[in-house]
Amino acid sequence: MIDFVMKDEFNQVRICENQGVVDYPKTIRYLLNQLCSMRLSSLEATIEASRIHLRFQKMVPVYCTSNCLMFPLVGRRGKRSLFINYFSIHSIQYLNQEARITFEGFHVLSFPQATILKKQIIKCEKIILFMNQTEEK
């Protein structure tokens, strides 16, 4: 399971999964599109549906599969990007303005802006609730 995906200022994309970090030869957009295609959708269609149904304006989480909900902490179009898989989070500790995310493999990622993380977690919970309601129908 993917824990997080990041792009550095040199445009190098790295994926952290199974407690290891590997270089990814393509863009984050390409990766997210591939993940969305497993649900017979595309990245843009998934984002647009979230905007319509849940009224998200920016920093829209991307529901890829039942165990992959990628939410941005740093946008995908900037020099740096960071997407976290909501389902791979084991716990979150908030320390002043910083957040420490512990993943299922018990490795830790520190993020300096806890308020952004809190807002993104709320958005992810809204998506999960929406998806659960639509599956029941």
N, C-alpha and C positions, 0 to 999 in steps of 0.2 A: 504494500500500500504506500502511496506517495504521502510523505509528511509535509514537505514544502518544496516550492520551486522558486528559484531566485535568479535574477539577472543582475550582473554587476555593471559598473560604469564602462567596462571594456566590451560590453554586449555579449558576454559569456553566460550561457544559461546552465544552471546546475540543478539537479534533482536530488533531493534527499529522500531515500526510501530504504526500508530495512536497515536502518542505522548507518547507512553509507551514503556518500555524496558522489554522484557521477556527473560528468559533463554531458550536456545534451547538444547535439549538433544543429538543432533547429531553433526556431523562436518559441517563446512562451505561447504566443497566439496559435502557432501550429500545434503545440502540445495540447492546449485546451480544446482546440477544434477536434483533434483526434479523440480525446476523452469524451466530448459531447457526441461524437458520431456513434459511440457505443449505445447511445440512447436514441439513435436515429434523428439527431438534431445537429445544429451547428452552434458555434460560439455566439455569433451575432443573434441568432434566433433565440437562444437561451437567455441572453442578456435582455433582449427586447421583450420577451415574455415576462421576465421579472420586473421590468419597468412598467409594463401594462398592468399586470395583476397585483403587484405588491407596491407599486408607486415608488420604486427606488430610482434615484436620479443619477448618482455617481457611486463609484467604488462598489459595483454590483457583484455579489457573489455568483459563482457559476456552478449550478447543480449538474454534475457530469454523470454520475451513476449513484446507485444506492449506497456506496461506501466512499464516494468522492464528491465533496462539496468544497470547491476551492474559493477562498475569499481573499481579496487583495488587501494588503496592508500598505503597500506602496504600489501605485498605479502601473498598469502594464505598458503604457506608452512612454514613460519617462526613461531617464538614463539608467535608473535602477528600478527593479520590480521585485515584489515578494508576494507570493500566494501561499496560503496555508490551507491544508486539508482539514476541515472542521472535524471529520470523523477520526482523524489520527491523533487528536488532542487527548491526552490523559488528564491533565490538570493545568490550571493557570493560577499563578501567584501574582498579585499586584503589590508592588513596592513603590510607594510614592507615585511618580510619573512613569515608572518602568513596569513592564510585564514580563514574566518568565513563563514561557510555554513549555510544558513537559509533554513529550509525545509518548505514544504507546511503547516504543522501544526504550523509554526513559532517558533519551537525550534531551537537552534543554536548548531553547532558543530565546535569547533576550531581545526585547523590542522596547525602544525608548519612549514610545507614545501609547500609554495604556488606554487613554480615552478613545483612540481610533480602534484599538482592538475590541474594547467593550461594545462600540457601535456596530462593528462587523459581526460580532457574536450574536447580537440581537437580530441583525438581518438574517443570519444563517438559521436561527431558530424560527423566524417567520417563514422562511423557505421550507424548512422541514415540516412545519405545521401545515402549510399549504399543500405540499406534496402528499402528506398523509391523508388530508381531507379529500384530495382528488382521487386517491387510490381507493377510498372507501366507496365512492360513488359508482 
